[in-house]
C-alpha cells in the first residue's frame, strides 16, 4: 500500500481530467484508443489556441499600428501564460512513458517502507498535511484568479452603463477575431469562449505544478524515513557486526536509489513542469521544494552522526563516514 503518492495523485487528477489528460492510465497506441482518450485534449488544445493565435495577432497589430507599451504589456503576460500551459500539457503527453515510469519508481520506494511504525506514520502524516495545504492554497488562488478575470469585465460594463447610460461591451482578453466580437450577436459566445480558455490555462499550469510538488514531497518523505533508520542503525547494546552490515547494505541501497531518483528523474520533471513560471507563488514554491530536497538529503548526514558510530570498530565507522560524506 502506497503511503503518500497515490493519495496525493488522486487529489490532483481532477485538474487534468477535464482537459483530457489521464495521468495514471496506460493508453494503447491505436487509432481507436487515441480517439477515445485524446479527443477531449485535442478539442481543448484547439479551443485554447484559437485564442492564443488571436492574442499574438493583437500584439503584432498593436506593435505595427503604434499601440503604447502599456497596452502591449497588458496582453503579453496572458499570451506567455497560455504558451506555458501548452508546453506543460504537451510535455506530459509526449513523455507519457517517462511519467508512468516515474510513478512506478515512487510507488516502489513507498511500498518498501514499514507502515506499522509509529514514527514512520508520523513522518508521512506530516508530509501529507503540508502537501494538502499547498495544493489547497494553490487551488484557492487559481479559483480566485479565474473569478476576477471572469467577473471584472461585467463590473466594468455595469459601472460604465451607470456612469454614461451606454452599454459598452468589454471582454476579459484582447484578441483579434475575423468578426467584431463586441457585436451583441457575438459577444456572449466570445465571452464564454475566453472564460473556458482561461480555465484550461489555469488547469494545465496548476495541475503540472501540483504534480511536481507531489513528487518532491514523496522524495523528501523518503529522505526523512532514511534519516530515521540511519539514526537507529546501531543498537544501544549487544552490537552484532553481521546484523549491522546487513542493515547498512540495505540502507545504502535505499540511499543510492533515492539520490539517483532525486538527481535524475526529478530533473526531468523539473525541466517540463517549471519552465517559465509566471507567478511569484509558483517561483517561491519551486525554490522551497528544491531547498527542502537538499535539506532532507543533508539531514541523512546528521542522522549518521546521531547514530552510535563511536561504539563500533574502525571498519564499520569508516563505512558510516562514507555515507555521511556522500
N, C-alpha and C positions, 0 to 999 in steps of 0.2 A: 504493500500500500504506500503510495507516494505521500510524503509529508507536507509538501508545500506547493510544488509546481502545478500539479493537476488542479488543485483547488483554486489557485490564483488564475490559471489559464481559463477556467470556466467563468470567472468573474469578468474577463475582458473579451471573451469570444463574441459577445453580442455586438461589440463595436465593429467587428468585421462582418458579421453575418448579413447585415442589411446592405452591404455594398458588394456582396458576392465573393468574399474571401473566406475559405474554410481552412483554418489553421491546422487542425488535427485530423484531417480526413484525407486518406490516400485516394487520389482520383486517377483512374486508368487513363492512359494517353490514347483514347479512342474518340472518334468524332461524336459518338452518342453521349459519352460522359462529359466531354468538353462543352457540348451544347447545354447539357443538363445543369452542370455545376458552374460553368463560367459565363453563362449568358447574362446573369444579373450583373456581374462585374463589367462585362463588355458594355451593357446598357449604361451603367453608372459612369464608366470611363468616357463614353461618347457624350453623355449628358453634361458631365463636368467640363469637358474640354471644348465644347461649343462656346461656353462662357469664357474659358481661358483664351481661346483664339480671339474672341471679341475684345477681351481686355488688352491683349497685345496690340491689336489693331488700333484701339483707342489711344494707347501710349504712342504708337508710331504717328498717328494722325495729329495728336496733340503736339508732338515734337516738331512736325512739319509745319503746322499752322500756328505756331507761336504760343502754345499754352504755357502758363507760368510754371516755375519749378514746383511751387506748392501744389498746383493741380496735378502735375505729373506724379509727384511722390505720394499723392493720395491713393493712387491705384496700384503703384508698383509693389508695395508690400503684399497686397492681396494676390497679385499675379505670382509673385515669388512663392507665397504660401501654397497656392494651387499647384505649382510645379513641384514643390516639395512633396505634396500629397501624392502626386503621380509617381515620383521616384520611389517613394517608400512602398506604395502598394504594388507597383510593378516589380520591385526588388523581392518582395515576399513571394510573388507568383513565380518569377523566373528562377528563384533559388529555393523552390519548394522542397527539393530533396535534401538540401543542406539544413533547412529549417526542421524538417522531420528528424534528421539525424541529431540535430541539436536537442530536440525534445527527448529523444531516446537516451542520449547521454545524461541529461539531467535526471531522468527517471531512474536510470541505472544507479546513479550515485545516491539518490534518495532511498531506493529500495534496499540498499546495503546497510542502512542505519538501523540500530536497535531502538524501536519506538517505545519500548517499555520503560526506559529510564526516565526518571522524573526531570532530571536536568536537561536531557535531550528535548523532552516535551516543552519545557520552559523556554529553551532557546528558539525552538520552532514557533511557539506561540508568539513570542516577542517579534520575530521577523514577520510573521503573518499579520500581526496587528499593525505594524508600521507600514507594510506594503499596502494593506487595505486602506489605511489613512491617506497614503499618497495617491492611490488610484481614485479614491472618493473625492479628494480635493481637486484633482485634475478634471474629473467628470463635472463637478460643480462649476469650475472656472469655464470649461468649454460650453456648458449649457448656458451660463450667463452671457458668454460672448455671442452665442447664436441668437439669444433673445434680444440682445442690444442691437445687433445688426439687422434683425428682422423687424423690430418694433420702431427703431429710430425714424425710418422714412415715413411711417404712418404718423408719428408725432409731429414731424416737420410739416407734413401735409395739413394736419389739423391746425397747427399754430399759424401757418400761412393763410389758411382759409379764414380763421378767426380774425386775423390782422387785416387782410385785404378784401376778404369776401370772394376771392378767386380760388378755384381748385387747381393747384399746381402740383402735378404728379411727380413723385420722386421715387427712385429705385435704390436699393442698397449698394449696387456697384455700377461703375461707369463702364459700359460695354457697348461696342458697335454692333448693330443688327442691320440686316438688309431691309428693315422696315422701321417705322417710327415707334419705338417701344413706349412712348409717353401718350400715344393714342389710347383713349379709354377702351377701345376694342381689343387692344393687345396687352395693355398694362397689367391686368390681373394675372394673365398667363406667364408673362415675363417675370413678374414678381415672385410667383410660386417657383418658377424655374430657378431663379437666383437663390431662393431660400434653400431649395433642395441641394443645389450645388455647394452652398456653404456648409450644409450638414455633411455632405460627402467628404469635403476637405477636412473638416474638424475630426470626423470619424477616422479617416485614413491616417492622419498625423497622430492623433491621440492614441489610437489602437496600437500602432507600431511602437510608440514611445512606452506605453504601458507594458507591452511585451518585453521590451528591453529592460525595464525596471524589474520585471518579474524574474528574468534570467539573472540579473545582477543580485537580487535578493537571495535566489537559490544558491548562488556561488558563495555569497557571504555566510549563509547558513552552514554550508559545508565547511568553511574555514573555522567557524566558531565551534562546530562539533569536533573538528580535528583538534582544536586547542584543548577542549575538554578531555579528549582521550590521551593527548600528549602529556598533559599535566599529571595524569594518574597512571602513566605507563610503568612507574616504579612503585611497588607497594611499600608501605611503611616498615614491614618486617618480612622475613622469610623470602629474600630475593632469590629467585631461580633464574639463572642465566639463560637456560633453554626457553623458558616461558617469555623472558624479556625479548630474546631475539625473534621469537615468533610474532609477538605483538609489534615489535619495531619494524619488521619487514612489512606487515600488513599496513601499518600507519604510513610508512614510507611510500608504499604503492599508492595509497589514497592521496597522500600529499602531492605526489608527482602527477596523478590523474587530475586533481583539481587545478594545479598550476598549468598543466598543458591545456586544459579546457579554458581557463581564465585568459591565458595569453594567446590562445588560438582561436577557438570558436567565438569568444566574446568580442574579439577584434573584428571578426566577420560581421557579427551582429551590429557592432558599433558603426561599421562602415556604411550600412544602409538604413540604420534606424535613427541616426543622429546627424544626418547630413543637412547643413544649413538650417538649424533650428531657429525659429523666428521670435521666440518669446523668452524673456528673462527667466521665467519659471522653469522652462524646459532646460535652459542652459545651466541654471543652478542645480537642477536635479541630476543632470548628466555628470557635472563636476562632483556633486555629493556622492553619487553611487561609485564613481571612479575612485574617489578617496576612500569610500567605505570598503571596496575590494582591497585596496592597497593596505589599509589599516588592519583589516581582518587577516590578510596574509602575514603582516608583520607580527601580529599577536601570536602566531604559531611559534615564532622565535621566543617570545616571552613565556609561552607555555612550556617549552623545553627547559628554559631557565628555572621555572617554578616547580619542575619535577625534582625528584630526589637524585639528581645526577651525581651529587657528591658522595653517594653511598656505593657506587658501582665501581668496577675495575676500569683501568685506563682504556681498554679496547672499547667497552660499551660507551664510556664517556666521550671518546673520540667520535664515534658514530653519531651520538646525540649532538655533538658540536657541529658536525657537518650539516645536519638537518637545520640547526639553529642558523647557520650562515646561509643556507640555501633559501 
